[in-house]
Amino acid sequence: MERDVTQDRTMRQVRFERPGGPEVIRIEKAPVPRPGPGQVLVKVHGAGINRPDCLQRAGAYPPPPGATDIPGLEIAGEVVELGDGARPGLLGTRICALVASGGYAEYAIADQDLCLPVPDGLSMIEAAGVPETFFTVYDNVFTRGGLKSGEAFLVHGGSSGIGSTAIQLAAAFGATVFATAGSKDKCDFCVGLGATAAFNYRETDFVEAVKAAHGGRGVDVILDMVGGDYTPRNLALLAIGGRLVQIAFLRGSKAELDLRPIMMKRLTFTGSTLRPRSVQEKAAIAAALRERVWPLLAARTVRPVVDTVFPLSEARRAHELMESSAHLGKIVLDATR
């Protein structure tokens, strides 16, 4: 297919000059990449910012073997070129996609099986904030955690991109939702998205607060990004048969545990990372999202909550905001600016 790109076949992209803080972020010119077999070239309109991007910048979360070191795990844009074997019907379509890396650029490569149509009614910028968080939440809360209608669910960091997605999806699928967050405004934000109650972890013991709000009972599923000393407290809060799903560890990956609650309450402690998994595994999540979640997005029953949009050239400011935790929902780069 003829390439629908800039005449000089170059683009702007973000690079991390070396491991470090936001000050290592640079904007550079680079050749537009070529899609390989089963891949497509996407003219990027928006790219979501995620915590793992900051970890990559710090040197703690490298891209998978063979992937570009340009950061960015999710994009929305227009398919402008097809690799060998890619479906012809994708050319010219508006898609959002999960990518292993490379999203912080004017053009990016995506595997065709990880491209989903931009849901009806969503802008490209909103759609750019969907893939990483929705793939992560759906797989961990509903597949690994097995959350069902009528159960109780707690998400830590409820005002984050992951948290705001988890609250909405859990509520939409009939769960009673609780959240923790770091201020009254953030707690109010969580309740506005569908949480029955949200608790300021700086002021409240979330174990006692959630039990009190839930009639003295524990919860069935907890989605945790904190780790460290939250781990034994999470186990204490789970009901019989409960499931703790770990997806990050902002307070550290190590904790001292009493194993008795796991045995006595028949708990499941699991977790996952998304980026290193195969395209086939991610494609299965994409298919489930298209069937079960895309209708909810089109109906605006759930929605990506975008806090701030930065031009691609201001990726440093975007990372500074992410690390400040002052945002509510998603931070997105506008690759057209």
Buried (B, 14 or more C-beta within 10 A) or exposed (E): BEEEBEEEEBBBBBBBEEEEEBEBBEBEEBEBBEBEEBBBBBBBBBBBBBBBBBBBBBEEBEBEEEBBEBBBBBBBBBBBBBBEEBBEEBBEBBBBBBBBBBBBBBBBBBBBBBBBBBBEEBBBBBBBBBBBBBBBBBBBBBBBBBBEEEBBBBBBBBBBBBBBBBBBBBBBBEBBBBBBBBBEEBBBBBBEBBBBBBBBBEEBEBBEBBBEBBEEEBBBBBBBBBBBEBBBBBBBBBBEEBBBBBBBBBBEEEBEEEEEBBEEBEBBBEBBEBBEBEBEEBBBBBEBBEEBBBEBBBEEBBBBBBBBBBBBBBBBBBBBBBBEBBBBBBBBBBBBE
